[in-house]
Amino acid sequence: MRPNLDMFDNFNESRLNNHEFITAEDMETIVRSALFANLPDDSREWLLGQASVVTHASKDILFQQGQAAKYFYLLLDGWVKIFRNMPDNTQAILAIRKNGEPIADTTIIIGGNHTTGAEAVSDARLLQIPAKPFLKLLREDSAFSMSILDSVSQRILEMDLRLERLQVHSVPQRFGDFLLSLIGTEKKMAMVELPFDKSLLAASLGMKPETLSRAQSMLKEYGVRADPYSKKVALYDIPKLRRYCRQGARKAQRQDRAATTRKRGSPSSKRLHLVG
């Protein structure tokens, strides 16, 4: 069902609970999200009336593992990592959330303490909704209950796909998939910017930073050129990269080995001019 966007045809910036301004762009993100897309306008407006918009700088902690779950979040802008602290004092990166994705909704439904932590990995703006009105609407509004079910189902599917990529995709394919996820529309060429540091990106893709560097080099065969002086990456042949990322892992690995052999026999290249 197409979400009703008429509500912000004449939308003026407004405040929620005397906190940060919510903009028309925020409202579009909210209305298009899986949780809010199918809600009746009155239910949506009631829940937003209980909410606030909060901002976090990069490296701010939203909540810690083991902390009491008090709020549900919808990410409006930026990136947030979901992690679990391990017994050996390392962190397992479980997910990186982006615009329009919920955070901590399942924990609020189950109740109790957070089983994971959440940290902003860029400057971020979030819609913050207290647990009590969230649970009230969940009990009383069947449309909201179905939206929650749909949202949770989508994330389970995404987790299945992530596990599949870790199991059957080659390392360069995983990095290529991530680059393609940053492109909003079908294009033949594009410039993207990595939204967070490469060590975190490597961890989220199930590899080490040095492995990511090798994967980046292998993707030159498919039109990928990274600027060594910034986080910008030029994609010169998106259709070719997309075909490579969609093919079977064994074929991809054979192509990677062939590309590595050709690279060893070719002269070193100069810094490339990135597409604008």
ABEGO torsion letter per residue (X at the ends): XBBBAAAAAABBBBBBGGBBBBBAAAAAAAAABAAAAABBAAAAAAAAAABBBBBBBBGBBABBBGBBBABBBBBABEBBBBBBBBAAGBBBBABBBBBGBBBGAAAAAAEEBBABBBBBABBBBBBBBBAAAAAAAAAABAAAAAAAAAAAAAAAAAAAAAAAAAAABBAAAAAAAAAAAABABBBABBBBBBABBAAAAAAAAGBBAAAAAAAAAAAAAAGBBBBAABABBBBABAAAAAAAAABBAAAAAAAAAAAAAAAAABBBBBBBBBBX
